[in-house]
């Protein structure tokens, strides 16, 4: 059974930092593309950052230079370091795993950035 469990969300002031963590189990982590998505109220879920199975990272334009995705294959963990947070980063953040067959999702963790 695939499980993705996010942690690390919370309330932070604009300009602050948070690190999100995602613990994966039940998947072949080393061959999975791992990603973070977010969904703000009234908006569609959007890709924030991904770390592909080929070792590439991709970021949404809105977070480039502020967010960093990294992974630890041995621990089956993926992280999202978020710096210089802005109120518009407020959303529920979801961990995503894709082995090329179907995507898997975590339950989400709330990030709220106050101005």
C-alpha angles and dihedrals in degrees: 000000000000116000129180115184120188126200139166103068123133147118119311136165121249110277092030132114139239133179119213121202131199123195114202129200135169095033138095091252097185093061097041128100105228122204146168121226130180137203124198122197111284093006135101122258110266136194113254102175140339136196108204127214086248090061099255126133126211129186138193110252090241093063103035111128092015105060129052127193120203136164140205108210093188091057095035090234133138124192138195116205108200119193133173090024119200131202088249089064088070108121145105108281120213131197115223132194125191125182091176097267104073136337124253125208138203123222094258136243125234120239117188122184116194122207 
